[in-house]
Amino acid sequence: MLEGVAAHGSIRKSAAAMAMSYRKAWLLIQNMQESFGGPVVTTSIGGNDGGGATLTPLGKTLLDTFRRIEARAARATADDVKKLVAMTKSRAKAAKTRAKRKTKAK
């Protein structure tokens, strides 16, 4: 949600991009604000510019921290993920081979 607000400048547009209702998006933001003890977005109402939302410093810190954690987790699990992908591909290949044998046998 925070990434969407940063990208779209709007809670509504961020919610729409995630196929989520505005209400659910707003509840997520409220939950984050309660959990982290401060505002994560600032909003402006309508007017000539149509209003919008931006991340607060806390919101930016949360998003940046999450992305760093995500990147570290991806690096830490890369070898295991490669093994799982290889297992999936080898099982899929074996299944195709069995299917071809059955077709030829008929």
N, C-alpha and C positions, 0 to 999 in steps of 0.2 A: 504494500500500500504506500509506504513512504517513497519508494522508488518511483511509483506511478505519479504521486503528487509532484515530486521533483521534475519528472519528465513532462507532465501535462499542465502543471500549474493549477490544478483543479482536483478537488476530491471527487466530484461527479464524473469527470473524464477519466480519472484513475479507476474509479469503480467500474465504469462502463468497459474500459479496456480489459478488466479482469472478469467481466460478465457477472458483476456483483451489484446488488442494490446500493443506492446511496446510503440508506439507513444502516446496512451492514458495515459499509466502509466507515461511516461515522462512528459506529459502535466500536470498531477495531481501533480507530484513532483514540477514542475516549479511553479504551482499555489500556492502550500503550501509555497514555498520559498519566493514568492512575498508577500503572505499574512502575513507571520511571520517575514519577514525582514532578512532572512539569509538562508544559506544552511541547508537542512534537511538530505541530503545524500552526501557522497563523493564517487566518482567513480574512478576506475583505469582501464586503457585501456589494453586489451589483454596481450600479453607476455606469459611466461611459465605457469603462474598461471591462465591464461584465463581472467584476469580482474575481476571486480566485483563491488559491492557497499556495503557501510556500513552506518549506521546512524551516524550523527554528534551528539554532545551533545544536540543541539536544537531538532533534530529529536527524540532522546531518551526522552527528556523532553516532547515533544508533545505527543508521544505515551503513556508514563506513565500517563500523565495528562488525556488523553482521557480515558484510561482504568479505572482510579479512578472515573471519572465522570460517566462512564458506570456502574460501580459497585454500586455507590451510587444511581443512578437512578433505578437500578434493585431492590435494597433493599427498596427504597421509594415506589415503585409501586407493590411490591410483593403481598400484600393483594388484590389489585384490579385485578391483573393478575390472581390470584387464582379464584376470583369470575367469571371472564370472562371464564376461562377454565371450571369451574363447570357448568356455563350456557350452554356452547357449548356441554359438555358431556350430560347434562340432556336433551337438545333439540334433540341431536342425538339419545339418548335412546328412547325418546318419538316418534321420527320418525320411528325407527325400530319397536316399539310396534304397531304403526298404520299400518305399512306395513304388519306385521304378521297377524293382524286382517283382513286386506283386503284379504290376501292370503287364510286364513281359511274360509272366507265368500264365496269364489268362489267355 
